[in-house]
Amino acid sequence: MDVGLVLGAAVGAVGAGALIRWRQRVADSAVRLARFLGEVRAEIKKVTWPGWDELKKSTVVIIIFVIIIGIIIGLMDLLFSLILVDFLGRLFA
C-alpha cells in the first residue's frame, strides 16, 4: 500500500469532516438568525409609536436640552481654560 495514497485519503477524510461540520455551523447560524428576526418582528409589533404631536413636543424638549447642555459645557471649558492657561501660565512663567 502506498503511503501517499493513505495520507491523501486521511487528508481528504479530515477535509470532508471539516466541511460537513462547517456547513452544519452555517446552517445552525441561519436557523438562529431566522429565529432572531422573527422575535424582532414580534417585538416591533408590540411597540406603541408616538403620534405626530407627541413627537414634535419631544423633539422640542430634546433640542432645548441639547442647547442647555452645550452652554454648560462651553462655560465649563471657558472656566477651565482661564484657570489652567492664565493662572498656571502666570505661575510658571
Helices and strands as residue ranges (DSSP letters): H 3-46, H 52-81, I 82-87, H 88-92
